[in-house]
Amino acid sequence: MSISGGMYRAFERAALTGCTTMQVFTKNNNRWEARPYTPGDIEQYRLARAGSPVAPVLAHAAYLINLCAVDGEVLRKSRAALRDELGRCEALGISGLILHPGSHVGAGEKDGIKRIAESLNLAHADTPGYRTRSILETTAGQGSAIGYRFEQLGGIIDLVDEKDRVGVCFDTCHVFAAGYDISTEGGWEETIGAFDDVIGLRRLSAIHVNDSRKERGSRVDRHDHIGKGKIGLPGFRMLMNDPRMENVPKILETEKSDDMHEDIENMNVLRSLIAEVA
């Protein structure tokens, strides 16, 4: 949901679509810095939240952040931005900050995993007692992006000191593009089983629900509307009827216009896939 005009406006837009959970940015997603929230900003948001049934609210970190950047200045800015965004989420009572793990830019997977964990440890050490979780998002594997294999995310978590502060966001488009087959019943079960074995379903904190314009294994991140892409409706039927996913917040990241009719249509498609209980 857009935060144009103020963070609290996201709840107004949520009401227009009839969604039950939402994701927001806590600042401009293409800038390193933003002005701090005023007490008035926080109060407006909290009042809007108290009057809305939409919960939980999740945030997505700025796209500039690269927690395993090789360039020292980019790494410094990324770590500072992560601390800042965790602080913004904590001030607003947002339960989780979803972030792309990072791209190793040629340094190698092992170095990247280690550096991401170090970045998380530094941010968590600087924010003791925070309730907002750092949620690592699965990636499609474009370029040198880390996180397209469950083992990579598991490797990061293994090196994080405060493991209870880390969750994982399962992006359907990214997972499919990375090579996991979630378009069939058998593929879905195999994929979720692998996720549980390597990461643990207890860490599944959010699902980004997006179809994929590109084929399985393409490692290209291109979102499509539900049922219009290469995953197709059978894969999303599995998702919407899997009792293990019932209470996990599901976020659409598909293209939308100002009136948000695409969000409404995509939600209607997903709801139509839910089997009636006899």
Order of alpha helices (4+ residues) and beta strands (2+ residues): alpha-beta-alpha-beta-alpha-beta-beta-alpha-beta-beta-alpha-beta-alpha-alpha-beta-beta-beta-alpha-beta-alpha
